[in-house]
Amino acid sequence: MNKWLILSLLVIVSIIGCKQIYQPPAIVAKNNFLVVEGIITSGHDSSFIKLSRSVNVSSKSTGRPELNAIVDIEDDQDNIFPIAEIGNGNYGYAGLTIDQTHRYRLRIKTSNNEQYLSDYVPVLNSPPIDSITFDTSGSLTAGQGLNVYVNTHDQTNNTRYYRWDYQETWIFRSFYRSLFASNGDTVTVRDQITQNITNCWSDDTSSNIIIASSVRLAKSIIQKGLITFVPSTSEKLESEYSILVRQYALSVDAYNYYSILKKNTESLGSVFDPQPSTLTGNIHCINDPTKPAFGYIMAGNVSSQRIFVNNIVLPAWTATYPYADCHLQFSWNPLHNDTCCLYNLHGLNQVDYYINYNKSHNPNPFIPLTPFNPIGPPDGFFAATKECADCTIRGTNKMPAFWKY
């Protein structure tokens, strides 16, 4: 073999063998900064504060809840309102009466004795939402779908900066409808009221930052501010869809904070995008002023409005379902169980084996759908996996109290 070829191969092997994954310090740094989310509200709207800890970029976790903290609301008249811990890093105070002439702040003492204070902030009440509207004009980047908009104004022109978040709720259905149920020992007719696993509800909350300003306008009016876009293929639009939009009034400092946060989290990805900016909220560690904390505490009332969108008013869109290879289960003999139904055969009670899980201790039992023979005692059942017949593994079969339809 040519000696130069051999030398080249040795060089390539040595280069490959010496290659190591480079992890910049920022990626593997042990970040443990306090993250504070929430708003101090009054009246029937409870004040909810969420505390968590930041994680490094390489972590698979999105955040760690801060437990066992002491959280107080304070006003500029030295009144203190303790906030109760309600679990998983969430803290709440119900029925707080806010004096519009006072300023408020948050005091936090963590379980490791770190103490944090937010700046005093004025009470900024959101004007009412005029309407939540929608159209099906689609998106230039995402194709066909549902656009949801907010319309609002402030007659006093005091509110010039706005922020919104939302919660979506929708009804969805399992791929198959089950008319029978197993209690582990016996298959019985399913009670479609108390044992319904065909129709379920699911929900989701906004994760993007939605802000707008009317400061360049003569009047404080926001017209057709885009809240969210739902693709036409989404399961959310299969039957009925609802969205609750909440509106917050911001100070200029709060607006600037959320503007930077939006750029840092949503607009990065190429050299042409805005570069990361220093994010400074209004929460400070008083034990160590050099230690950063993330979040911006505000005070004031929140306005909200909910709408429902029925599939009837939408175009004939086809949803893409998250079901994996759904098909009926069937067995002609003990060795064949992959086509359409389950019944007793050749001495093996396949109903017990595949459906009545207490008798077989099957960790993944099938859900019985309908009997194999429509007349007389069932010889067996058409059946399916839980993923295809039980909607409760992805949602709840308890209808929300606000549901319209």
ZADO-923541 format. One record per residue (C-alpha): residue in one letter; x, y, z. Coordinates in pm, whole numbers, padded with zeros to 5 digits, always signed. Example, Ala and Ser with C-alpha at 12.3 -4.5 7.8 and 13.67 -1.06 7.14 Angstrom:
A+01230-00450+00780;S+01367-00106+00714;
***
This chain:
M+00000+00000+00000;N+00124+00349-00078;K+00310+00483+00225;W+00146+00827+00186;L-00197+00667+00196;I-00103+00479+00512;L+00028+00799+00670;S-00293+00985+00579;L-00507+00714+00736;L-00301+00726+01055;V-00345+01103+01076;I-00723+01076+01026;V-00751+00804+01292;S-00549+01008+01538;I-00765+01315+01479;I-01086+01119+01527;G-00948+00949+01836;C-00856+01283+01995;K-01191+01449+01923;Q-01379+01554+02239;I-01716+01715+02292;Y-01677+02076+02396;Q-01924+02202+02652;P-01896+02578+02715;P-01898+02683+03082;A-02236+02853+03039;I-02394+02522+02940;V-02265+02315+03231;A-02268+02590+03494;K-02455+02498+03812;N-02719+02768+03794;N-02935+02796+04103;F-03099+03135+04074;L-03442+03216+04213;V-03720+03264+03957;V-04032+03452+04072;E-04356+03462+03870;G-04690+03617+03960;I-04888+03930+04027;I-05030+04087+04342;T-05404+04109+04274;S-05702+04219+04480;G-06064+04125+04543;H-06202+03792+04420;D-05888+03724+04217;S-05637+03549+04441;S-05271+03644+04434;F-05057+03354+04315;I-04678+03353+04328;K-04469+03073+04180;L-04111+03019+04299;S-03860+02797+04123;R-03489+02763+04060;S-03310+02804+03731;V-03127+02509+03577;N-02829+02494+03345;V-02881+02485+02969;S-02775+02121+02936;S-03028+02002+03195;K-03332+01805+03082;S-03539+01974+03354;T-03715+02305+03287;G-03704+02424+03646;R-03716+02312+04008;P-03991+02432+04243;E-03877+02630+04548;L-04042+02467+04849;N-04088+02574+05212;A-04029+02942+05150;I-04183+03223+05357;V-04356+03471+05127;D-04517+03798+05234;I-04687+04086+05055;E-04597+04424+05206;D-04732+04771+05139;D-04562+05106+05189;Q-04756+05153+05515;D-04578+04855+05680;N-04879+04623+05649;I-04784+04257+05596;F-04997+03988+05428;P-04853+03634+05461;I-04892+03412+05156;A-04964+03043+05217;E-04772+02765+05045;I-05008+02554+04833;G-04763+02305+04687;N-04512+02250+04408;G-04354+02593+04446;N-04688+02778+04437;Y-04796+03029+04703;G-05135+03202+04725;Y-05334+03469+04908;A-05712+03492+04861;G-05922+03806+04899;L-05649+04067+04936;T-05789+04421+04940;I-05550+04652+04758;D-05547+05023+04833;Q-05508+05199+04500;T-05305+05478+04663;H-05044+05244+04815;R-04744+05068+04664;Y-04670+04699+04716;R-04377+04461+04714;L-04291+04097+04780;R-04061+03964+05052;I-03926+03609+05021;K-03720+03399+05260;T-03613+03065+05117;S-03549+02746+05311;N-03172+02807+05293;N-03220+03153+05450;E-03172+03356+05133;Q-03384+03673+05148;Y-03526+03857+04851;L-03720+04183+04811;S-03896+04319+04509;D-03918+04691+04442;Y-04231+04873+04552;V-04469+04891+04256;P-04784+05101+04203;V-05126+04946+04153;L-05203+04928+03780;N-05550+04798+03694;S-05614+04654+03352;P-05902+04804+03152;P-06169+04554+03044;I-06113+04343+02735;D-06350+04463+02464;S-06364+04131+02278;I-06180+03817+02181;T-06223+03740+01812;F-06093+03487+01564;D-06059+03420+01195;T-05933+03138+00974;S-05704+03339+00748;G-05413+03121+00851;S-05047+03203+00898;L-04784+03286+00638;T-04533+03060+00812;A-04755+02784+00952;G-05027+02748+00687;Q-05399+02716+00756;G-05538+02752+01103;L-05723+02959+01361;N-05601+03305+01460;V-05722+03435+01799;Y-05714+03812+01862;V-05769+04050+02152;N-05933+04393+02125;T-05912+04643+02407;H-05885+05012+02490;D-05845+05244+02786;Q-06073+05548+02778;T-05853+05730+03031;N-05539+05664+02823;N-05361+05571+03146;T-05273+05223+03024;R-05023+05229+02742;Y-04849+04896+02790;Y-05023+04559+02792;R-04943+04194+02847;W-05162+03886+02793;D-05152+03519+02873;Y-05410+03250+02811;Q-05538+02905+02894;E-05677+02679+02623;T-05927+02399+02684;W-06062+02157+02427;I-06262+01839+02400;F-06114+01536+02226;R-06214+01177+02172;S-06048+00837+02187;F-05993+00656+01859;Y-06239+00381+01959;R-06550+00396+02175;S-06569+00142+02454;L-06913+00009+02549;F-06778-00244+02801;A-06545-00230+03100;S-06350-00476+03310;N-06323-00449+03687;G-06023-00679+03668;D-06227-00994+03713;T-06536-00957+03493;V-06641-00767+03181;T-06962-00565+03225;V-07155-00303+03032;R-06982+00033+03071;D-07177+00317+03240;Q-07130+00595+02985;I-07186+00861+03252;T-06959+00750+03535;Q-06718+00537+03327;N-06690+00746+03012;I-06347+00716+02852;T-06444+00830+02502;N-06488+01206+02552;C-06225+01401+02747;W-06102+01753+02803;S-05745+01875+02799;D-05590+02216+02852;D-05269+02407+02801;T-05130+02743+02908;S-04940+03002+02707;S-04563+02974+02707;N-04481+03269+02482;I-04465+03634+02585;I-04747+03847+02440;I-04710+04222+02483;A-04816+04537+02298;S-04793+04912+02336;S-05018+05198+02228;V-04765+05465+02321;R-04727+05575+01957;L-05102+05619+01916;A-05314+05917+02010;K-05547+05688+02206;S-05481+05369+02399;I-05636+05117+02158;I-05522+04766+02074;Q-05703+04627+01771;K-05665+04263+01661;G-05365+04189+01876;L-05266+03832+01791;I-05291+03605+02095;T-05227+03264+01942;F-05243+03056+01626;V-05386+02703+01624;P-05291+02491+01319;S-05578+02343+01119;T-05442+01993+01185;S-05453+02038+01563;E-05671+01805+01767;K-05779+02115+01961;L-06015+02209+01677;E-06169+01864+01631;S-06491+01944+01820;E-06506+02240+02060;Y-06225+02474+02161;S-06220+02742+02430;I-05963+03002+02527;L-05950+03223+02836;V-05743+03536+02779;R-05608+03739+03074;Q-05494+04098+03034;Y-05244+04291+03248;A-05155+04659+03257;L-04779+04720+03260;S-04555+05003+03366;V-04289+05112+03118;D-04024+04930+03324;A-04227+04609+03324;Y-04285+04642+02950;N-03912+04683+02889;Y-03841+04378+03104;Y-04084+04160+02907;S-03954+04300+02578;I-03601+04189+02663;L-03725+03855+02793;K-03918+03799+02469;K-03613+03879+02254;N-03388+03657+02465;T-03620+03356+02459;E-03801+03374+02126;S-03592+03563+01870;L-03254+03389+01886;G-03126+03137+01636;S-02921+03313+01368;V-02663+03589+01341;F-02936+03818+01208;D-03152+03784+01521;P-03124+04022+01818;Q-02839+03924+02048;P-02904+03836+02415;S-02948+04135+02644;T-02896+04167+03017;L-03224+04089+03192;T-03285+04289+03507;G-03612+04244+03691;N-03732+04412+04009;I-03638+04134+04253;H-03313+04150+04450;C-03124+03922+04689;I-03056+04125+05003;N-02809+03870+05145;D-02591+03899+04836;P-02671+04190+04601;T-02446+04034+04333;K-02664+03723+04312;P-02923+03763+04033;A-03292+03676+04064;F-03536+03659+03776;G-03890+03791+03758;Y-04097+04107+03766;I-04362+04157+04032;M-04662+04378+03954;A-04975+04478+04144;G-05325+04539+04014;N-05644+04382+03888;V-05651+04147+03591;S-05925+04151+03327;S-06022+03838+03139;Q-06260+03705+02877;R-06338+03357+02744;I-06467+03251+02404;F-06576+02917+02257;V-06517+02804+01900;N-06729+02519+01769;N-06592+02307+01487;I-06916+02373+01293;V-06805+02731+01214;L-06461+02623+01089;P-06360+02498+00744;A-06358+02124+00680;W-06013+02074+00830;T-05877+01729+00911;A-05710+01681+01246;T-05389+01483+01288;Y-05433+01251+01585;P-05156+01147+01823;Y-05267+00783+01821;A-05006+00520+01744;D-05117+00245+01505;C-05468+00186+01641;H-05634-00136+01529;L-05883-00386+01672;Q-05746-00685+01858;F-05861-01034+01753;S-05752-01392+01817;W-05832-01706+01623;N-05618-01926+01846;P-05392-01896+02149;L-05093-01814+01930;H-05267-01549+01718;N-05388-01234+01895;D-05330-00945+01664;T-05631-00894+01445;C-05973-00821+01588;C-06135-00982+01890;L-06078-01186+02204;Y-06274-01492+02311;N-06246-01838+02468;L-06069-02088+02242;H-05870-02412+02280;G-05893-02405+02659;L-05738-02061+02694;N-05972-01791+02829;Q-05832-01502+02628;V-06080-01256+02778;D-05929-01324+03119;Y-05578-01326+02978;Y-05597-01003+02782;I-05876-00802+02952;N-05944-00923+03309;Y-05609-00813+03445;N-05658-00944+03802;K-05671-01298+03668;S-05372-01272+03436;H-05174-00992+03606;N-05131-00845+03259;P-04957-00506+03305;N-05104-00374+02978;P-05460-00509+02950;F-05681-00435+02651;I-05999-00229+02674;P-06313-00423+02566;L-06511-00233+02303;T-06807-00437+02173;P-06898-00809+02188;F-06787-01034+01905;N-07137-01177+01868;P-07417-00915+01889;I-07683-01167+02002;G-07667-01381+02316;P-07397-01400+02585;P-07068-01261+02453;D-06821-01522+02326;G-06554-01256+02318;F-06489-00890+02255;F-06340-00656+02006;A-06071-00477+02207;A-05800-00213+02179;T-05504-00076+02370;K-05551+00197+02632;E-05384+00453+02406;C-05654+00398+02146;A-05962+00346+02366;D-05908+00543+02689;C-05894+00920+02656;T-05825+00968+03029;I-05458+00881+02981;R-05424+01221+02805;G-05697+01426+02973;T-05991+01422+03211;N-06343+01293+03155;K-06479+01548+03406;M-06641+01833+03215;P-06507+02174+03330;A-06762+02385+03518;F-06734+02664+03259;W-06790+02440+02958;K-07058+02578+02729;Y-07158+02287+02507;
***
